[in-house]
Amino acid sequence: MKNRRSFLKKAGAGMAFAGLLPLTRKANAGEIKLESALVHHVFFWLKEPENKSHLKQLLDALEKLLKVETIRLSHIGLPAGTENRDVVDHSYSVSYMVMFDSQADQDAYQVDPIHLKFVEENQHLWNKVIVYDSTDFNL
């Protein structure tokens, strides 16, 4: 029951937040597009992937990191149980995705004391981190 409550709480928060984002809908595809957003997606590989206490420490620390005020939307996850294909990478330990309204907000996040403390206190847990940042495109 806890998972359902957690899902409903996050879904409600997401819907409330969605009302704050600039959105457009493509008429032909039903696609919803966030405008002027910057997506910051981070993948962590733990030094000891089987160490449950290290995983818990990282997940708890990422939850605290979400207190940075410029973050508008977030998702913390583990590798999904999707099929193994050449294009799917399940090797990471934790995925962390946050969205910002602008490049300036992401720049502020990088030097925020909460983010700096997160890195300082947890970097010993991982041996690899990859970051993918993306912004809107205009065709």
Sequence and secondary structure as in RCSB ss.txt:
>XXXX:A:sequence
MKNRRSFLKKAGAGMAFAGLLPLTRKANAGEIKLESALVHHVFFWLKEPENKSHLKQLLDALEKLLKVETIRLSH
IGLPAGTENRDVVDHSYSVSYMVMFDSQADQDAYQVDPIHLKFVEENQHLWNKVIVYDSTDFNL
>XXXX:A:secstr
 HHHHHHHHHHHHHHHHHTTS EEE TTT  EEESS EEEEEEEEESSTT HHHHHHHHHHHHHHTT TT  EEE
EE        TT     SEEEEEEESSHHHHHHHHH HHHHHHHHHHGGGEEEEEEEEEE    
